Amino acid sequence: MDPIDRPDFNRSRYREPNPELMAQARGQAALFRSAQKAANDEKARLNGLIIELYEAGHSYRQIREATGMSIQYIQLLVAKAGI
């Protein structure tokens, strides 16, 4: 279905796309996706380190002090890891 044929399309507000603005939006979205992927990668690395710390015998309090993560979050990771 053509978007212009939709019943909720307001023809009086339609404007041709602004190529410069569209390029900015695409670039910003790509930057956001890249940053999000990098943050997810770092979170996975931190989660792995938390599990290693726990397996090495560190307490929840020690892990919290080292990482700044809450004890509840650490307990959740440990439970998910099945330790």
Secondary structure, 3 states (H helix, E strand, C coil): CCHHHCCCCCHHHCCCCCHHHHHHHHHHHHHHHHHHHHHHHHHHHHHHHHHHHHHCCCCHHHHHHHHCCCHHHHHHHHHHHCC
